[in-house]
Amino acid sequence: MFSGAIGSVIANPTDVALIRFQSDNSLPAAERRNYKNVLDALARIGKEEGIRGLWTGAVPTVCRAMAVNSSQLVSYNEAKEELLKYTGEKKETMTIRLTASAISGVSVSIISLPFDNIKTKFMKMRKNKDGVLPYSGFLDCFAKSIKNEGISGLWAGLPTYYMRIAPHAMITVLLQDFFHDILTPRKH
């Protein structure tokens, strides 16, 4: 969880730029930010919104990263243990690892998507005509999202999100096992 939190704090400015690039084309022409490239986006965000603007949405981003990392590792290890019991295997096989990693991908998607949705809304937001942002903070965005979209709205786009996040989760845990296997000294 700690590594996810630290990494997401460091990378948050580029995440803000990415979200805004992706959403720009869906806005009316007059409301587009029209960043030229990532460096232009970072410079303009810093200039127009202050240095804090680069960390817009940092709280849900950190929560998302912590949810991804913890759910990924816990669900993978638990799934391997249960699959070993179920199959009666004495040793982890590639089939068990692949199945456990797929289960982990589902777990990661379900647990982290609400944070990803809030993070995206927070990073895309713009001041209204009165100069007020639509969300005052993470909890406000969370509450308004549930009020406006229902609780299931937190998982809007789950199949697409799974297709995006599951390969990452699967590859990460499989590589973790691979490196553990080759770097752990064997007992003779």
QUIFENQUI-V720675 format. One record per residue. N is the residue number from 0. RES is the residue in one letter. PHI is phi in whole degrees, -180 to 180 (* if undefined). PSI is psi in whole degrees, 0 to 359 (* if undefined). D_CENTER is the distance of its C-alpha to the mean C-alpha in whole Angstrom. Layout:
N;RES;PHI;PSI;D_CENTER  N;RES;PHI;PSI;D_CENTER
//
This chain:
0;M;*;320;12  1;F;-64;315;15  2;S;-65;323;13  3;G;-64;319;10  4;A;-64;312;11  5;I;-64;313;14  6;G;-61;320;12  7;S;-73;328;9  8;V;-64;317;12  9;I;-66;319;14  10;A;-88;354;12  11;N;-52;316;11  12;P;-56;319;14  13;T;-71;330;14  14;D;-67;319;10  15;V;-59;313;13  16;A;-60;316;15  17;L;-60;309;13  18;I;-59;319;12  19;R;-71;322;16  20;F;-60;314;17  21;Q;-66;325;16  22;S;-89;345;17  23;D;-57;316;20  24;N;-68;341;22  25;S;-86;354;22  26;L;-91;156;23  27;P;-60;149;27  28;A;-51;321;29  29;A;-70;339;30  30;E;-100;356;27  31;R;-70;149;25  32;R;-86;332;24  33;N;53;48;25  34;Y;-65;143;23  35;K;-79;319;25  36;N;-162;182;23  37;V;-64;323;20  38;L;-67;320;23  39;D;-63;317;24  40;A;-61;312;21  41;L;-62;316;20  42;A;-65;315;24  43;R;-69;320;25  44;I;-61;313;22  45;G;-61;319;23  46;K;-74;315;27  47;E;-82;329;26  48;E;-116;356;24  49;G;86;165;25  50;I;-59;329;23  51;R;-64;333;21  52;G;-60;332;19  53;L;-69;342;17  54;W;-111;24;15  55;T;-58;131;15  56;G;77;15;12  57;A;-64;322;12  58;V;-63;307;12  59;P;-66;332;9  60;T;-67;316;7  61;V;-64;316;9  62;C;-60;318;8  63;R;-62;313;5  64;A;-63;319;6  65;M;-66;320;9  66;A;-65;318;8  67;V;-61;306;6  68;N;-63;313;9  69;S;-71;316;12  70;S;-68;328;12  71;Q;-65;308;12  72;L;-72;316;15  73;V;-65;311;16  74;S;-66;324;16  75;Y;-65;310;17  76;N;-66;320;20  77;E;-65;318;21  78;A;-64;320;21  79;K;-62;315;23  80;E;-60;314;26  81;E;-67;322;26  82;L;-67;323;27  83;L;-62;316;29  84;K;-63;313;31  85;Y;-63;317;31  86;T;-85;341;32  87;G;78;8;35  88;E;-66;147;34  89;K;-89;336;35  90;K;-135;150;32  91;E;-65;131;29  92;T;-106;168;29  93;M;-63;325;27  94;T;-62;316;27  95;I;-63;316;26  96;R;-65;318;23  97;L;-65;317;22  98;T;-64;315;22  99;A;-64;323;20  100;S;-69;326;17  101;A;-67;319;17  102;I;-62;318;17  103;S;-61;319;14  104;G;-60;320;12  105;V;-65;313;13  106;S;-59;313;13  107;V;-59;316;9  108;S;-62;313;9  109;I;-67;319;11  110;I;-78;324;10  111;S;-95;341;6  112;L;-60;319;7  113;P;-57;320;9  114;F;-68;323;7  115;D;-65;317;5  116;N;-63;317;9  117;I;-66;317;10  118;K;-57;314;8  119;T;-64;315;10  120;K;-61;318;13  121;F;-64;317;14  122;M;-73;332;13  123;K;-83;342;15  124;M;-62;150;18  125;R;-133;156;22  126;K;-65;143;25  127;N;-80;186;27  128;K;-61;334;31  129;D;-86;1;31  130;G;81;18;29  131;V;-109;136;27  132;L;-74;148;23  133;P;-67;336;22  134;Y;-128;134;20  135;S;-87;346;21  136;G;179;183;18  137;F;-58;308;15  138;L;-66;324;17  139;D;-64;316;19  140;C;-63;317;17  141;F;-60;310;16  142;A;-64;316;19  143;K;-67;325;20  144;S;-65;316;17  145;I;-66;317;19  146;K;-62;316;22  147;N;-83;329;22  148;E;-118;352;20  149;G;82;164;21  150;I;-60;325;19  151;S;-68;340;18  152;G;-63;338;16  153;L;-66;338;13  154;W;-109;21;13  155;A;-60;132;14  156;G;84;18;13  157;L;-55;313;12  158;P;-60;318;14  159;T;-67;317;13  160;Y;-62;318;9  161;Y;-59;316;11  162;M;-64;334;13  163;R;-84;315;10  164;I;-91;329;8  165;A;-61;315;11  166;P;-59;320;13  167;H;-60;311;11  168;A;-62;317;11  169;M;-65;313;15  170;I;-65;319;16  171;T;-60;310;14  172;V;-72;327;16  173;L;-68;319;19  174;L;-66;323;19  175;Q;-58;313;19  176;D;-65;319;22  177;F;-59;310;24  178;F;-67;325;24  179;H;-62;317;25  180;D;-63;318;28  181;I;-84;339;29  182;L;-100;349;29  183;T;-83;125;30  184;P;-61;138;34  185;R;-86;141;36  186;K;-83;134;39  187;H;-97;*;42
//
